Amino acid sequence: MRHPTTAIAFDPELIARHDTAGPRYTSYPTVPQFHADFGEAALRAAIRATNAAPGPRPLSLYVHVPFCFSPCFYCGCTRIIARDPARADVYLTSLQKELSLVGPLFDPGRTVRQLHVGGGTPNFLDARRMRTLMGSLARHFHFSSDAEREFGIEVDPRYADGHYVRALGELGFNRLSVGIQDFDPAVQVAVNRIQGVAQTREVLEAARRSGFASVSVDLIYGLPRQTLEGFTRTLEAVIALSPDRIAVYGYAHMPHLFKAQQQIEAGDLPDPSARLALFGRALEVLCAAGYVYVGMDHFARAEDELVRAQRASTLQRNFQGYSTHGDCDIVGLGVSAIGRIGDSYSQNARDLAGYQAALDAGHVPVARGLTLGRDDLIRRAVIGQIMCHGELDMPSFGQRYQLAFADYFAAELERLHALAADGLVTLDATMLRVTPRGRLLLRNVAMCFDAYLHRQSESPRYSRTI
């Protein structure tokens, strides 16, 4: 998108008309396409192929820490509720086993330029245990010394303080992500997450004092008992905290998939129009405060590297969302962790027992995955271009992939004409462009190119596009 700071239009009626269930496209093909035929042998082969490639890619490590001290009712993540931090000791031993199996598969010259520790609640690991984890990672992988490296971690401020954040900085972390969701007390009671502004501020200010390059916060709209007035107060409180990035996710209520969500009363959820108004208010307030709408649910300061990457057409997308390090092969470590190695995706066993059993038997704990075919790679490139940049030079793309774009994507272009009629995109002989009215519906545009979505009915697996 050439002018992401200004090229956006909020049209509630249009958005409501196109609101449907669809993928977030942190990968393509998406996770429901993963299958159990992709196992350890396939993952090892994918790693060998990337090692042998000219100029092997740098690495990005994702480490999943599944433990949480208490359940948040909105959560759809893989997590285990535990009160005793010592529960993590057995898990750390399992992670060390996985590292001893996976680490040697990669050429030692491949440096780690990005690390993300997610959960669950990563700060379930106290400073001593986090030091153990980082030491294990450093023994099996070569950390880049580049100043541009990104070592990020998610922190629940209810279980952290300034001393803990300073310890994280000493371990090499330089990016902090803090969950807030909503500061409204009524909403917090409804989702079982009581969190004050003061304790959140303490963690963010400690990160600044400790030299963290970036702090980000997560909000959720569409939660039970959420009101426009209450959410506006939350937005104003967040702006006062001055994070570098703000994610505003739409709550996906799928109690048939996520047991914790059964604690939420459906009648307490905002109706579709109220839900849309919540996102509209976030857009209005955050943009007025100087944040740039990057896309989907991401906002960042104008000087943030996400915004700079988008303007330079180098922004990419991966399982952590928008990224400036999308050129890395991603190594997923821990229960349920997802990796992307070369032209493949893989996911570890999603239950702790299965994960640990595989490791005890001496196996890499991959449970399912996918090797991408030529059509997958072509469509992944198209979808990535739409999601990150909002435009596509069709003849140039066709030349790069040695195909006649109009012929190869004849059915997709027909679908796009319907979106063009509503003003979401413009199409001519050479360019597909998402309009300011369509920027909030990037997922809908990308869905036109999703071969799997149009092959079978998968919508119930996905969240709403707004």
VOPAGU-2260 file (C-alpha; in pm, 1 decimal, decimal comma):
REM VOPAGU-2260
SITE   aa  ch    i         X         Y         Z
SITE  MET   A    0       0,0       0,0       0,0
SITE  ARG   A    1     162,5     324,3    -110,5
SITE  HIS   A    2      21,4     552,1     158,0
SITE  PRO   A    3     -74,0     334,8     457,2
SITE  THR   A    4     -92,4     634,2     689,3
SITE  THR   A    5    -391,2     786,4     510,6
SITE  ALA   A    6    -536,0     530,4     269,8
SITE  ILE   A    7    -812,7     389,7     485,1
SITE  ALA   A    8   -1189,3     436,8     501,9
SITE  PHE   A    9   -1425,4     297,4     764,9
SITE  ASP   A   10   -1760,2     209,2     607,2
SITE  PRO   A   11   -1968,6      16,3     864,4
SITE  GLU   A   12   -2240,7     -87,9     620,2
SITE  LEU   A   13   -1989,9    -218,8     367,2
SITE  ILE   A   14   -1785,8    -400,3     631,0
SITE  ALA   A   15   -2096,0    -559,7     782,0
SITE  ARG   A   16   -2201,2    -683,0     438,9
SITE  HIS   A   17   -1867,6    -856,1     385,3
SITE  ASP   A   18   -1810,0    -979,4     740,5
SITE  THR   A   19   -1765,2   -1354,8     725,2
SITE  ALA   A   20   -1545,3   -1626,2     872,8
SITE  GLY   A   21   -1201,8   -1653,4     716,2
SITE  PRO   A   22    -833,8   -1728,0     777,6
SITE  ARG   A   23    -588,4   -1476,1     920,0
SITE  TYR   A   24    -327,1   -1593,5     667,5
SITE  THR   A   25     -33,1   -1616,5     902,5
SITE  SER   A   26      39,4   -1909,8     672,3
SITE  TYR   A   27     -81,5   -2042,7     341,2
SITE  PRO   A   28    -199,4   -2312,0     321,1
SITE  THR   A   29    -353,5   -2265,4     663,9
SITE  VAL   A   30    -321,8   -2499,3     962,4
SITE  PRO   A   31    -637,3   -2705,7     888,3
SITE  GLN   A   32    -455,4   -2838,5     579,7
SITE  PHE   A   33    -172,9   -2990,1     786,7
SITE  HIS   A   34    -179,2   -3371,3     792,1
SITE  ALA   A   35     -17,8   -3654,2     988,3
SITE  ASP   A   36     159,2   -3796,8     681,4
SITE  PHE   A   37     412,4   -3518,2     728,3
SITE  GLY   A   38     631,9   -3647,6    1008,9
SITE  GLU   A   39     986,8   -3648,3    1137,7
SITE  ALA   A   40    1140,7   -3779,9     815,2
SITE  ALA   A   41     974,6   -3504,7     611,4
SITE  LEU   A   42    1093,9   -3237,0     854,0
SITE  ARG   A   43    1450,5   -3367,5     846,1
SITE  ALA   A   44    1441,1   -3366,9     465,7
SITE  ALA   A   45    1314,3   -3007,8     461,4
SITE  ILE   A   46    1595,9   -2896,1     691,4
SITE  ARG   A   47    1858,2   -3072,2     477,9
SITE  ALA   A   48    1721,5   -2899,7     168,2
SITE  THR   A   49    1743,6   -2555,2     328,0
SITE  ASN   A   50    2096,8   -2622,3     453,8
SITE  ALA   A   51    2200,1   -2709,6      97,7
SITE  ALA   A   52    2036,8   -2404,0     -60,3
SITE  PRO   A   53    2265,9   -2125,9    -185,4
SITE  GLY   A   54    2291,0   -1870,0      93,2
SITE  PRO   A   55    2084,7   -2057,6     357,6
SITE  ARG   A   56    1825,0   -1848,3     534,0
SITE  PRO   A   57    1881,2   -1722,5     887,7
SITE  LEU   A   58    1667,9   -1877,4    1160,2
SITE  SER   A   59    1378,4   -1760,7    1373,4
SITE  LEU   A   60    1302,6   -1962,0    1687,0
SITE  TYR   A   61     954,0   -1984,4    1834,5
SITE  VAL   A   62     938,7   -2139,8    2182,3
SITE  HIS   A   63     599,7   -2226,3    2330,7
SITE  VAL   A   64     558,8   -2214,8    2708,6
SITE  PRO   A   65     209,8   -2359,8    2767,3
SITE  PHE   A   66     160,7   -2288,0    3137,2
SITE  CYS   A   67     -73,3   -2025,6    3284,0
SITE  PHE   A   68    -143,8   -1947,1    3648,4
SITE  SER   A   69    -516,1   -1898,5    3579,5
SITE  PRO   A   70    -751,4   -1937,6    3281,2
SITE  CYS   A   71    -859,9   -1637,8    3074,3
SITE  PHE   A   72   -1201,5   -1737,8    2943,3
SITE  TYR   A   73   -1152,2   -1585,8    2595,6
SITE  CYS   A   74    -833,7   -1782,8    2527,8
SITE  GLY   A   75    -795,7   -2019,9    2233,6
SITE  CYS   A   76    -426,5   -2099,6    2286,6
SITE  THR   A   77    -270,3   -2429,6    2385,2
SITE  ARG   A   78    -219,1   -2386,5    2760,3
SITE  ILE   A   79    -203,1   -2578,2    3088,1
SITE  ILE   A   80    -331,9   -2424,2    3411,2
SITE  ALA   A   81     -85,2   -2471,7    3697,1
SITE  ARG   A   82     -15,3   -2293,1    4025,5
SITE  ASP   A   83     333,8   -2424,7    4099,8
SITE  PRO   A   84     618,9   -2288,2    3883,3
SITE  ALA   A   85     806,6   -2612,5    3949,8
SITE  ARG   A   86     566,8   -2775,7    3701,6
SITE  ALA   A   87     784,0   -2617,1    3435,6
SITE  ASP   A   88    1095,7   -2813,9    3532,5
SITE  VAL   A   89     989,7   -3134,1    3357,1
SITE  TYR   A   90     887,1   -2928,2    3055,1
SITE  LEU   A   91    1226,0   -2755,8    3041,6
SITE  THR   A   92    1389,3   -3098,1    3044,4
SITE  SER   A   93    1170,6   -3195,9    2747,9
SITE  LEU   A   94    1265,4   -2876,1    2564,3
SITE  GLN   A   95    1632,1   -2957,1    2620,5
SITE  LYS   A   96    1574,8   -3302,2    2468,7
SITE  GLU   A   97    1406,0   -3144,0    2167,7
SITE  LEU   A   98    1691,2   -2897,3    2126,5
SITE  SER   A   99    1947,1   -3178,0    2137,5
SITE  LEU   A  100    1760,4   -3348,4    1851,3
SITE  VAL   A  101    1671,8   -3046,5    1639,0
SITE  GLY   A  102    1968,3   -2813,4    1688,6
SITE  PRO   A  103    2230,6   -3036,8    1521,0
SITE  LEU   A  104    2011,3   -3070,1    1209,1
SITE  PHE   A  105    2089,2   -2710,6    1110,1
SITE  ASP   A  106    2424,6   -2601,9     973,0
SITE  PRO   A  107    2613,1   -2416,9    1249,4
SITE  GLY   A  108    2661,9   -2116,8    1022,1
SITE  ARG   A  109    2289,2   -2041,1    1023,1
SITE  THR   A  110    2241,0   -1767,3    1279,4
SITE  VAL   A  111    1929,4   -1695,7    1484,5
SITE  ARG   A  112    1812,6   -1345,1    1396,7
SITE  GLN   A  113    1473,6   -1369,3    1563,9
SITE  LEU   A  114    1343,4   -1537,5    1878,3
SITE  HIS   A  115     992,4   -1528,0    2016,8
SITE  VAL   A  116     881,7   -1692,0    2341,0
SITE  GLY   A  117     504,1   -1723,2    2352,4
SITE  GLY   A  118     235,4   -1908,6    2540,7
SITE  GLY   A  119      49,6   -1965,9    2755,0
SITE  THR   A  120     225,8   -1732,6    2992,0
SITE  PRO   A  121     601,6   -1732,2    2924,9
SITE  ASN   A  122     670,9   -1554,5    3253,7
SITE  PHE   A  123     538,0   -1864,6    3426,4
SITE  LEU   A  124     911,7   -1934,1    3405,6
SITE  ASP   A  125    1081,8   -1733,2    3678,8
SITE  ALA   A  126    1413,8   -1561,2    3607,9
SITE  ARG   A  127    1617,2   -1869,3    3700,5
SITE  ARG   A  128    1418,1   -2098,9    3474,7
SITE  MET   A  129    1418,6   -1844,3    3191,8
SITE  ARG   A  130    1797,4   -1829,5    3223,6
SITE  THR   A  131    1805,6   -2208,2    3190,3
SITE  LEU   A  132    1592,7   -2192,1    2875,7
SITE  MET   A  133    1804,1   -1921,2    2712,6
SITE  GLY   A  134    2122,8   -2108,5    2798,2
SITE  SER   A  135    1987,3   -2422,7    2633,6
SITE  LEU   A  136    1890,3   -2232,1    2319,8
SITE  ALA   A  137    2233,3   -2068,1    2298,7
SITE  ARG   A  138    2409,1   -2404,2    2330,1
SITE  HIS   A  139    2226,1   -2552,1    2034,0
SITE  PHE   A  140    2187,6   -2247,9    1806,4
SITE  HIS   A  141    2415,6   -1960,2    1712,3
SITE  PHE   A  142    2257,1   -1631,3    1819,9
SITE  SER   A  143    2322,6   -1340,6    1587,3
SITE  SER   A  144    2517,1   -1051,8    1737,3
SITE  ASP   A  145    2355,5    -816,0    1485,9
SITE  ALA   A  146    2198,0    -511,0    1646,3
SITE  GLU   A  147    1893,3    -572,2    1426,2
SITE  ARG   A  148    1811,3    -906,5    1587,3
SITE  GLU   A  149    1468,7    -936,1    1750,5
SITE  PHE   A  150    1436,6   -1136,2    2071,9
SITE  GLY   A  151    1079,6   -1100,7    2193,1
SITE  ILE   A  152     869,6   -1240,1    2474,2
SITE  GLU   A  153     506,3   -1219,3    2583,9
SITE  VAL   A  154     457,0   -1113,6    2945,5
SITE  ASP   A  155     149,8   -1115,3    3167,9
SITE  PRO   A  156     200,9    -808,3    3391,0
SITE  ARG   A  157      -5,4    -965,0    3668,5
SITE  TYR   A  158     288,0   -1198,9    3734,0
SITE  ALA   A  159     586,8    -976,8    3656,7
SITE  ASP   A  160     758,1    -672,4    3801,9
SITE  GLY   A  161    1044,8    -441,2    3717,8
SITE  HIS   A  162    1307,9    -681,3    3852,9
SITE  TYR   A  163    1182,0    -961,2    3629,4
SITE  VAL   A  164    1175,0    -740,1    3321,0
SITE  ARG   A  165    1529,3    -622,6    3391,8
SITE  ALA   A  166    1638,3    -987,9    3414,0
SITE  LEU   A  167    1480,8   -1050,9    3072,8
SITE  GLY   A  168    1682,7    -763,7    2928,3
SITE  GLU   A  169    2001,2    -908,4    3075,3
SITE  LEU   A  170    1921,2   -1239,3    2903,5
SITE  GLY   A  171    1909,5   -1067,2    2564,9
SITE  PHE   A  172    1540,9    -994,1    2514,9
SITE  ASN   A  173    1479,5    -659,6    2345,7
SITE  ARG   A  174    1108,5    -672,8    2259,6
SITE  LEU   A  175     821,8    -707,8    2502,8
SITE  SER   A  176     458,0    -787,1    2428,9
SITE  VAL   A  177     200,1    -732,5    2702,0
SITE  GLY   A  178    -156,8    -858,0    2701,4
SITE  ILE   A  179    -418,1    -610,3    2822,2
SITE  GLN   A  180    -739,7    -699,0    2633,7
SITE  ASP   A  181    -952,6    -439,7    2820,6
SITE  PHE   A  182    -909,8    -235,9    3138,5
SITE  ASP   A  183   -1287,8    -216,3    3197,0
SITE  PRO   A  184   -1352,7    -391,1    3533,9
SITE  ALA   A  185   -1682,5    -544,8    3417,0
SITE  VAL   A  186   -1513,3    -700,2    3114,6
SITE  GLN   A  187   -1223,0    -823,7    3325,8
SITE  VAL   A  188   -1460,3   -1004,2    3560,6
SITE  ALA   A  189   -1644,7   -1160,5    3265,7
SITE  VAL   A  190   -1322,8   -1300,3    3116,0
SITE  ASN   A  191   -1152,3   -1386,0    3447,8
SITE  ARG   A  192    -855,9   -1152,7    3398,7
SITE  ILE   A  193    -824,9    -878,3    3660,4
SITE  GLN   A  194    -541,3    -646,2    3562,5
SITE  GLY   A  195    -478,0    -287,7    3666,2
SITE  VAL   A  196    -329,3      -0,2    3471,1
SITE  ALA   A  197     -60,1      57,6    3735,8
SITE  GLN   A  198      84,9    -294,2    3721,5
SITE  THR   A  199      81,0    -280,0    3342,3
SITE  ARG   A  200     259,0      55,9    3346,3
SITE  GLU   A  201     526,1     -81,3    3581,6
SITE  VAL   A  202     616,8    -356,3    3335,1
SITE  LEU   A  203     624,6    -127,1    3031,7
SITE  GLU   A  204     830,9     139,1    3207,3
SITE  ALA   A  205    1073,4    -126,2    3332,6
SITE  ALA   A  206    1119,7    -244,2    2974,4
SITE  ARG   A  207    1204,9     110,8    2867,1
SITE  ARG   A  208    1454,7     151,7    3152,0
SITE  SER   A  209    1611,3    -184,2    3065,2
SITE  GLY   A  210    1678,9     -80,5    2706,8
SITE  PHE   A  211    1409,3    -277,6    2526,4
SITE  ALA   A  212    1386,9    -154,8    2167,3
SITE  SER   A  213    1011,3    -203,8    2142,7
SITE  VAL   A  214     710,1    -264,3    2363,0
SITE  SER   A  215     372,0    -366,8    2229,1
SITE  VAL   A  216      31,0    -432,8    2380,5
SITE  ASP   A  217    -263,2    -649,1    2280,2
SITE  LEU   A  218    -628,8    -551,2    2303,1
SITE  ILE   A  219    -939,5    -752,2    2214,0
SITE  TYR   A  220   -1272,4    -615,6    2093,6
SITE  GLY   A  221   -1594,9    -814,3    2098,8
SITE  LEU   A  222   -1551,9    -937,8    2456,2
SITE  PRO   A  223   -1846,9    -991,9    2692,6
SITE  ARG   A  224   -1988,8    -677,9    2859,8
SITE  GLN   A  225   -1771,9    -454,2    2643,7
SITE  THR   A  226   -1916,2    -109,3    2577,8
SITE  LEU   A  227   -1809,8     174,5    2352,0
SITE  GLU   A  228   -1754,4     403,3    2649,4
SITE  GLY   A  229   -1551,8     148,9    2844,8
SITE  PHE   A  230   -1339,7      50,9    2545,6
SITE  THR   A  231   -1271,9     416,7    2468,2
SITE  ARG   A  232   -1137,3     460,9    2821,3
SITE  THR   A  233    -915,3     157,2    2767,9
SITE  LEU   A  234    -783,3     300,3    2440,7
SITE  GLU   A  235    -705,3     631,9    2609,6
SITE  ALA   A  236    -525,7     451,8    2893,1
SITE  VAL   A  237    -323,6     250,7    2641,7
SITE  ILE   A  238    -222,3     562,7    2448,8
SITE  ALA   A  239    -101,7     713,0    2777,3
SITE  LEU   A  240     121,7     406,1    2820,1
SITE  SER   A  241     280,1     496,2    2483,3
SITE  PRO   A  242     357,5     150,4    2340,1
SITE  ASP   A  243     535,5     124,4    2004,6
SITE  ARG   A  244     280,8    -118,0    1862,5
SITE  ILE   A  245     -79,7    -200,3    1943,5
SITE  ALA   A  246    -267,7    -507,8    1825,6
SITE  VAL   A  247    -648,2    -494,1    1836,4
SITE  TYR   A  248    -779,2    -846,2    1783,8
SITE  GLY   A  249   -1138,0    -947,0    1727,1
SITE  TYR   A  250   -1262,4   -1202,4    1979,5
SITE  ALA   A  251   -1355,5   -1532,0    1813,7
SITE  HIS   A  252   -1626,6   -1703,5    2018,8
SITE  MET   A  253   -1593,6   -2075,9    1943,9
SITE  PRO   A  254   -1687,4   -2259,5    2264,6
SITE  HIS   A  255   -1722,1   -2585,4    2071,4
SITE  LEU   A  256   -1345,8   -2570,3    2010,3
SITE  PHE   A  257   -1217,8   -2397,5    2325,2
SITE  LYS   A  258   -1354,4   -2523,4    2655,5
SITE  ALA   A  259   -1266,4   -2210,0    2854,2
SITE  GLN   A  260   -1497,9   -2005,6    2632,6
SITE  GLN   A  261   -1792,6   -2205,7    2763,0
SITE  GLN   A  262   -1765,5   -1988,5    3075,5
SITE  ILE   A  263   -1867,7   -1685,4    2868,1
SITE  GLU   A  264   -2238,1   -1609,0    2842,9
SITE  ALA   A  265   -2324,7   -1563,1    2476,3
SITE  GLY   A  266   -2584,2   -1304,2    2576,2
SITE  ASP   A  267   -2307,8   -1084,4    2721,2
SITE  LEU   A  268   -2130,4   -1055,1    2385,9
SITE  PRO   A  269   -2181,1    -735,1    2183,1
SITE  ASP   A  270   -2403,0    -780,7    1879,1
SITE  PRO   A  271   -2243,4    -750,3    1531,9
SITE  SER   A  272   -2310,7    -377,8    1497,1
SITE  ALA   A  273   -2178,0    -301,3    1845,3
SITE  ARG   A  274   -1873,1    -518,4    1779,6
SITE  LEU   A  275   -1801,4    -329,4    1458,8
SITE  ALA   A  276   -1842,4       2,3    1638,9
SITE  LEU   A  277   -1577,2    -107,7    1890,4
SITE  PHE   A  278   -1323,6    -164,5    1614,9
SITE  GLY   A  279   -1425,3     160,2    1447,3
SITE  ARG   A  280   -1358,5     345,8    1771,6
SITE  ALA   A  281   -1015,2     182,4    1801,3
SITE  LEU   A  282    -933,7     288,8    1446,8
SITE  GLU   A  283   -1048,5     644,4    1513,2
SITE  VAL   A  284    -874,8     691,6    1848,0
SITE  LEU   A  285    -544,9     523,7    1761,8
SITE  CYS   A  286    -503,0     697,6    1426,2
SITE  ALA   A  287    -584,7    1032,1    1589,0
SITE  ALA   A  288    -309,0     960,5    1841,5
SITE  GLY   A  289     -54,4     917,9    1562,0
SITE  TYR   A  290     -53,4     541,5    1520,5
SITE  VAL   A  291     -44,2     402,1    1166,6
SITE  TYR   A  292    -282,1     125,4    1063,4
SITE  VAL   A  293     -47,1    -137,6     919,0
SITE  GLY   A  294    -319,2    -386,9     834,5
SITE  MET   A  295    -548,7    -650,7     983,7
SITE  ASP   A  296    -534,2    -571,0    1355,8
SITE  HIS   A  297    -191,6    -404,9    1380,0
SITE  PHE   A  298    -112,6     -42,1    1457,6
SITE  ALA   A  299     234,5     106,2    1499,3
SITE  ARG   A  300     403,4     439,1    1545,2
SITE  ALA   A  301     496,4     615,9    1221,7
SITE  GLU   A  302     868,4     563,2    1286,4
SITE  ASP   A  303     828,7     192,3    1372,1
SITE  GLU   A  304    1013,4     -52,4    1149,8
SITE  LEU   A  305     686,5    -226,7    1057,2
SITE  VAL   A  306     565,0      95,9     898,5
SITE  ARG   A  307     903,1     157,6     736,0
SITE  ALA   A  308     904,1    -196,2     596,1
SITE  GLN   A  309     555,5    -153,6     454,6
SITE  ARG   A  310     656,1     168,9     282,0
SITE  ALA   A  311     966,7      -3,4     143,5
SITE  SER   A  312     757,4    -304,0      26,1
SITE  THR   A  313     961,7    -543,0     241,7
SITE  LEU   A  314     694,5    -621,8     503,4
SITE  GLN   A  315     610,7    -991,5     537,7
SITE  ARG   A  316     372,5   -1206,8     736,8
SITE  ASN   A  317     431,8   -1517,1     948,1
SITE  PHE   A  318     285,4   -1698,4    1248,8
SITE  GLN   A  319     363,7   -1402,2    1475,0
SITE  GLY   A  320     172,2   -1166,1    1243,7
SITE  TYR   A  321     339,9    -887,7    1046,6
SITE  SER   A  322     718,1    -914,0    1047,5
SITE  THR   A  323    1032,7    -752,1     915,8
SITE  HIS   A  324    1212,4   -1088,0     941,7
SITE  GLY   A  325     989,7   -1291,9     714,8
SITE  ASP   A  326    1294,8   -1419,9     527,9
SITE  CYS   A  327    1387,0   -1653,4     816,6
SITE  ASP   A  328    1316,3   -2024,1     844,1
SITE  ILE   A  329    1106,2   -2067,0    1159,1
SITE  VAL   A  330    1193,6   -2344,9    1404,6
SITE  GLY   A  331     898,8   -2431,5    1630,3
SITE  LEU   A  332     999,8   -2563,4    1973,4
SITE  GLY   A  333     772,8   -2691,8    2248,0
SITE  VAL   A  334     427,8   -2844,4    2263,6
SITE  SER   A  335     201,3   -2741,9    1970,2
SITE  ALA   A  336     471,2   -2511,7    1823,1
SITE  ILE   A  337     454,9   -2449,0    1448,6
SITE  GLY   A  338     757,9   -2411,2    1223,1
SITE  ARG   A  339     816,1   -2310,0     863,3
SITE  ILE   A  340    1123,1   -2461,2     703,5
SITE  GLY   A  341    1175,6   -2394,5     333,9
SITE  ASP   A  342     864,2   -2499,2     145,7
SITE  SER   A  343     709,2   -2682,9     440,1
SITE  TYR   A  344     514,4   -2627,6     760,3
SITE  SER   A  345     527,1   -2852,7    1065,1
SITE  GLN   A  346     357,1   -2865,3    1402,5
SITE  ASN   A  347     466,6   -3045,5    1716,7
SITE  ALA   A  348     233,0   -3271,0    1913,5
SITE  ARG   A  349     -47,3   -3057,6    2053,3
SITE  ASP   A  350     -80,2   -3238,8    2387,3
SITE  LEU   A  351     191,8   -3251,3    2649,9
SITE  ALA   A  352     177,5   -3629,5    2689,9
SITE  GLY   A  353     226,0   -3688,8    2317,4
SITE  TYR   A  354     502,9   -3430,9    2300,1
SITE  GLN   A  355     696,4   -3583,7    2587,3
SITE  ALA   A  356     638,9   -3941,9    2470,7
SITE  ALA   A  357     792,5   -3867,5    2130,8
SITE  LEU   A  358    1098,5   -3711,7    2292,8
SITE  ASP   A  359    1136,7   -3996,2    2542,5
SITE  ALA   A  360    1144,8   -4231,8    2242,7
SITE  GLY   A  361    1420,1   -4023,4    2083,7
SITE  HIS   A  362    1203,6   -3867,3    1812,6
SITE  VAL   A  363    1156,8   -3509,7    1700,7
SITE  PRO   A  364     797,8   -3447,0    1824,8
SITE  VAL   A  365     647,7   -3330,6    1493,1
SITE  ALA   A  366     288,4   -3456,0    1465,9
SITE  ARG   A  367     168,6   -3307,1    1138,8
SITE  GLY   A  368     261,7   -3066,0     865,9
SITE  LEU   A  369     259,1   -2999,8     495,2
SITE  THR   A  370     497,9   -2980,2     201,0
SITE  LEU   A  371     387,2   -2703,1     -32,6
SITE  GLY   A  372     337,6   -2774,6    -400,8
SITE  ARG   A  373     394,5   -2526,5    -681,9
SITE  ASP   A  374      35,2   -2399,9    -670,3
SITE  ASP   A  375      60,3   -2349,8    -292,5
SITE  LEU   A  376     377,6   -2145,0    -332,8
SITE  ILE   A  377     224,1   -1928,6    -604,5
SITE  ARG   A  378     -88,9   -1860,1    -401,5
SITE  ARG   A  379     110,8   -1797,9     -84,1
SITE  ALA   A  380     304,5   -1527,7    -269,9
SITE  VAL   A  381     -15,1   -1363,1    -398,3
SITE  ILE   A  382    -184,0   -1370,2     -57,9
SITE  GLY   A  383     127,7   -1236,6     114,4
SITE  GLN   A  384     145,9    -946,8    -129,4
SITE  ILE   A  385    -219,3    -859,4     -66,6
SITE  MET   A  386    -198,2    -889,0     311,7
SITE  CYS   A  387     123,3    -686,9     343,2
SITE  HIS   A  388     110,3    -434,4      60,5
SITE  GLY   A  389    -244,1    -423,5     -73,2
SITE  GLU   A  390    -145,4    -431,9    -438,9
SITE  LEU   A  391     -16,6    -673,7    -700,8
SITE  ASP   A  392     148,2    -612,3   -1037,1
SITE  MET   A  393      -4,9    -907,1   -1221,0
SITE  PRO   A  394     220,5    -917,8   -1532,6
SITE  SER   A  395     536,1    -893,4   -1319,9
SITE  PHE   A  396     407,9   -1165,2   -1089,6
SITE  GLY   A  397     324,8   -1385,8   -1387,3
SITE  GLN   A  398     671,9   -1335,0   -1529,0
SITE  ARG   A  399     833,9   -1425,1   -1197,1
SITE  TYR   A  400     638,2   -1750,7   -1173,1
SITE  GLN   A  401     627,7   -1821,5   -1548,5
SITE  LEU   A  402     251,2   -1817,0   -1583,9
SITE  ALA   A  403     -17,7   -1617,4   -1760,1
SITE  PHE   A  404    -182,6   -1451,0   -1459,4
SITE  ALA   A  405    -523,1   -1390,0   -1620,1
SITE  ASP   A  406    -548,4   -1753,6   -1730,7
SITE  TYR   A  407    -409,2   -1912,2   -1415,8
SITE  PHE   A  408    -634,5   -1705,9   -1190,4
SITE  ALA   A  409    -939,9   -1672,5   -1413,9
SITE  ALA   A  410   -1183,8   -1791,3   -1144,1
SITE  GLU   A  411   -1015,8   -1573,1    -881,6
SITE  LEU   A  412   -1041,0   -1263,1   -1098,5
SITE  GLU   A  413   -1412,3   -1331,2   -1137,9
SITE  ARG   A  414   -1448,6   -1333,8    -759,1
SITE  LEU   A  415   -1252,9   -1009,7    -739,2
SITE  HIS   A  416   -1492,2    -839,0    -980,2
SITE  ALA   A  417   -1765,9    -876,3    -717,4
SITE  LEU   A  418   -1542,2    -701,9    -462,4
SITE  ALA   A  419   -1453,4    -437,1    -719,8
SITE  ALA   A  420   -1823,1    -365,0    -768,5
SITE  ASP   A  421   -1840,2    -280,2    -397,0
SITE  GLY   A  422   -1531,9     -61,5    -418,3
SITE  LEU   A  423   -1299,1    -287,2    -217,8
SITE  VAL   A  424   -1046,6    -327,4    -499,5
SITE  THR   A  425    -965,1    -181,4    -838,8
SITE  LEU   A  426    -864,1    -401,5   -1129,0
SITE  ASP   A  427    -716,5    -316,7   -1465,5
SITE  ALA   A  428    -501,7    -504,6   -1714,4
SITE  THR   A  429    -192,5    -485,1   -1495,9
SITE  MET   A  430    -271,4    -392,9   -1134,9
SITE  LEU   A  431    -482,5    -526,5    -852,2
SITE  ARG   A  432    -510,3    -261,9    -580,8
SITE  VAL   A  433    -695,0    -270,0    -250,9
SITE  THR   A  434    -877,5      60,8    -205,7
SITE  PRO   A  435    -902,0     265,0     115,5
SITE  ARG   A  436   -1249,2     109,6     161,5
SITE  GLY   A  437   -1101,8    -238,1     124,3
SITE  ARG   A  438    -805,5    -211,3     358,8
SITE  LEU   A  439   -1013,8    -328,2     654,8
SITE  LEU   A  440   -1120,8    -631,8     451,8
SITE  LEU   A  441    -781,1    -759,3     337,5
SITE  ARG   A  442    -873,1   -1111,1     446,8
SITE  ASN   A  443   -1174,9   -1108,4     215,5
SITE  VAL   A  444    -958,6   -1007,2     -79,7
SITE  ALA   A  445    -698,5   -1272,5       0,8
SITE  MET   A  446    -969,3   -1537,2      36,9
SITE  CYS   A  447   -1042,2   -1504,2    -334,8
SITE  PHE   A  448    -707,3   -1675,5    -399,8
SITE  ASP   A  449    -742,5   -1951,5    -137,3
SITE  ALA   A  450    -782,1   -2276,1    -331,7
SITE  TYR   A  451    -865,3   -2480,8     -21,7
SITE  LEU   A  452   -1133,6   -2242,8      97,9
SITE  HIS   A  453   -1319,1   -2277,2    -231,1
SITE  ARG   A  454   -1266,6   -2652,4    -245,9
SITE  GLN   A  455   -1461,9   -2727,2      69,8
SITE  SER   A  456   -1662,1   -2550,9     338,1
SITE  GLU   A  457   -1416,5   -2452,3     610,1
SITE  SER   A  458   -1558,1   -2126,6     739,5
SITE  PRO   A  459   -1658,9   -2257,9    1086,8
SITE  ARG   A  460   -1289,3   -2317,3    1164,3
SITE  TYR   A  461   -1203,1   -1949,8    1133,5
SITE  SER   A  462   -1270,1   -1623,5    1314,7
SITE  ARG   A  463   -1474,7   -1339,1    1165,4
SITE  THR   A  464   -1286,7   -1116,8     923,4
SITE  ILE   A  465   -1381,2    -813,8    1136,5
